[in-house]
């Protein structure tokens, strides 16, 4: 005689029953919008069937409530769709920004992290043209290692390389240096926006925000990049 697991009847033993699993999966908790609508219609039908003919119930309010349930359901579905679209756009933006790894971003800064070997792209940004531009670089001790006039600059961003050489033409040691750019129009001195380029080493996400890590240690938002440069 064949013996099934049910016949064993071992105390504390739970066995898998596909029928019960299917039944449990189909159980409703009555809290979804669709279930609320179904329950509301059943209640409305029952009330209408049992109403006093001489004092009929006011069904307009209940019909209005049903319409509100439909509207809530529509808004919920629309929110889900919008959320999915936003997530897709954010992922697309993240993938696009990842292509900047290895490229050099010119960003507003007055600090140069010099590695002692590679020239650095720096920039000057003026709101209006200037007839003469001065680039001044000092070391961490305040010593001037470069103070050069580089000629006129147009409105907007102008670029140049700093080769990392000191006043004596000898290579400077790796370290932190400080940049200052000024322009002159006659007797007027105009302070420009100084910029320093650095290679993007990583692109990351913090929730919905995307950030870039630069080789010199800065962490910036994509919107902070003023220019992409060859370095």
C-alpha positions in Angstrom: 0.0 0.0 0.0 1.4 3.4 -1.0 2.1 5.8 1.7 2.0 9.6 1.2 3.6 12.3 3.3 0.1 13.1 4.6 -0.3 9.5 5.9 2.8 9.9 8.0 1.1 12.5 10.1 4.3 13.5 11.9 3.8 16.2 14.5 5.2 19.5 13.6 5.9 18.6 10.0 4.7 21.1 7.4 4.4 19.9 3.8 4.0 21.8 0.6 0.4 21.9 -0.7 0.1 23.7 -4.2 -3.6 24.2 -3.7 -3.3 26.0 -0.5 -0.4 28.1 -1.9 -2.6 29.2 -4.8 -5.5 30.0 -2.5 -3.3 32.1 -0.2 -1.8 34.0 -3.2 -5.3 34.9 -4.3 -6.4 36.2 -0.9 -7.4 39.8 -0.9 -6.9 42.3 1.9 -9.5 44.7 0.6 -7.2 47.7 0.7 -6.3 48.2 -2.9 -8.2 50.7 -5.0 -9.7 48.0 -7.2 -10.9 46.1 -4.2 -12.3 49.2 -2.6 -14.2 50.0 -5.8 -15.6 46.4 -5.8 -16.6 46.6 -2.2 -18.2 50.0 -2.7 -20.3 48.8 -5.6 -21.5 45.8 -3.6 -22.4 48.1 -0.7 -24.2 50.6 -3.0 -26.1 47.8 -4.7 -27.2 46.3 -1.3 -28.3 49.7 0.0 -30.3 50.4 -3.1 -32.0 47.0 -3.0 -33.0 47.6 0.6 -33.9 51.3 0.6 -37.3 52.6 1.7 -39.4 53.3 -1.5 -41.0 56.2 0.4 -37.7 57.6 1.5 -35.1 56.7 -1.2 -31.5 57.0 -0.4 -29.4 59.8 -1.9 -27.0 58.0 -4.3 -25.4 61.1 -5.8 -22.9 61.4 -3.0 -21.9 57.7 -3.2 -21.5 58.0 -7.0 -19.2 61.0 -6.4 -17.2 59.0 -3.9 -16.8 56.2 -6.5 -15.6 58.8 -9.0 -13.0 60.0 -6.5 -11.8 56.4 -6.0 -11.3 56.2 -9.7 -9.4 59.5 -9.8 -7.1 58.3 -6.9 -6.4 55.1 -8.8 -5.6 57.1 -11.9 -3.2 59.4 -10.0 -1.5 56.4 -8.4 -0.9 54.8 -11.8 0.4 58.1 -13.2 2.8 58.5 -10.3 4.2 55.0 -10.9 4.6 55.8 -14.6 6.4 59.1 -13.8 8.6 57.5 -11.2 9.7 54.8 -13.7 10.4 57.5 -16.4 12.4 59.5 -14.0 14.5 56.5 -13.0 15.2 55.7 -16.6 16.2 59.3 -17.3 18.5 59.3 -14.3 20.1 56.1 -15.3 20.6 57.4 -18.9 22.2 60.6 -17.5 24.4 58.5 -15.3 25.6 56.4 -18.2 26.2 59.5 -20.3 28.3 61.1 -17.5 30.3 57.9 -17.1 31.8 58.5 -20.6 33.7 61.5 -19.2 36.0 59.3 -17.1 39.5 60.0 -18.4 38.7 63.4 -19.7 39.8 66.7 -18.2 37.2 69.1 -16.7 38.0 72.8 -16.4 36.3 73.9 -13.1 36.3 77.1 -11.2 39.2 76.9 -8.6 42.2 78.7 -7.3 44.1 75.7 -6.0 46.4 73.6 -8.2 47.4 70.1 -7.1 50.7 69.8 -9.1 52.1 66.2 -9.4 55.6 67.5 -10.2 55.5 66.0 -13.8 52.5 66.9 -15.9 51.6 70.4 -17.1 48.3 71.8 -15.8 45.6 73.5 -17.9 44.5 76.7 -16.2 41.9 79.3 -17.3 40.8 82.8 -16.8 37.2 83.9 -17.2 36.3 87.5 -17.6 32.8 89.0 -18.0 34.2 91.6 -20.4 37.4 91.8 -22.6 40.6 93.0 -20.9 43.6 94.6 -22.6 46.1 92.8 -20.5 46.0 89.6 -18.4 48.3 88.7 -15.5 48.6 85.1 -14.2 50.1 84.7 -10.7 50.9 81.4 -9.0 52.3 81.1 -5.5 53.4 78.0 -3.5 52.0 76.9 -0.1 54.5 79.2 1.6 53.4 82.3 -0.3 56.4 82.5 -2.6 55.6 83.7 -6.1 56.6 81.0 -8.6 55.0 82.6 -11.7 53.9 86.2 -12.4 53.4 86.6 -16.1 51.5 89.0 -18.4 49.9 86.9 -21.2 48.3 89.6 -23.2 44.7 90.6 -23.9 41.8 88.2 -23.1 38.3 88.2 -24.6 35.1 88.0 -22.6 34.6 84.4 -21.5 37.2 81.6 -20.9 40.8 81.7 -22.0 43.1 78.8 -21.5 46.9 78.3 -21.1 49.2 75.6 -19.8 51.3 75.9 -16.7 54.4 73.9 -17.2 55.3 73.6 -13.5 58.6 75.5 -13.9 59.8 78.1 -11.3 61.2 81.5 -12.0 64.6 79.9 -12.6 63.3 77.6 -15.2 63.7 74.5 -13.0 60.9 72.0 -12.3 59.0 72.7 -9.1 58.3 69.9 -6.7 54.9 68.3 -6.4 52.5 70.1 -4.0 49.7 72.6 -3.6 49.9 75.9 -5.5 47.5 78.9 -5.7 46.3 80.6 -8.8 45.2 84.2 -9.3 44.2 85.9 -12.6 43.6 89.6 -13.1 43.0 91.8 -16.1 43.6 95.4 -16.8 41.7 98.0 -18.8 43.7 101.2 -18.5 44.0 102.0 -14.8 41.3 99.6 -13.9 42.2 96.2 -12.5 39.6 93.4 -12.9 39.8 90.2 -11.0 38.9 87.3 -13.2 37.5 83.9 -12.3 40.4 81.4 -12.0 40.0 77.9 -13.3 42.0 74.7 -13.0 41.5 71.5 -15.1 41.8 68.0 -13.7 41.1 64.5 -15.1 37.9 62.8 -14.2 38.8 59.5 -12.4 35.3 58.3 -11.3 31.6 59.1 -11.7 29.3 58.1 -8.9 25.7 58.4 -7.7 24.3 59.5 -4.4 20.6 58.9 -4.7 19.5 61.0 -7.6 22.6 63.2 -7.6 25.6 62.5 -9.8 29.1 63.5 -8.8 32.5 63.4 -10.5 35.8 62.7 -8.7 38.8 64.5 -10.2 42.4 63.3 -10.1 43.3 66.3 -7.8 40.8 65.1 -5.2 38.0 67.4 -5.9 34.4 66.1 -6.0 32.1 68.1 -8.3 28.7 68.1 -9.8 28.5 67.8 -13.6 26.9 71.3 -13.7 30.2 72.8 -12.3 32.2 71.8 -15.4 32.8 75.0 -17.5 34.8 73.4 -20.3 36.2 70.0 -21.4 39.9 70.3 -22.4 42.6 68.2 -23.9 45.3 67.6 -21.3 
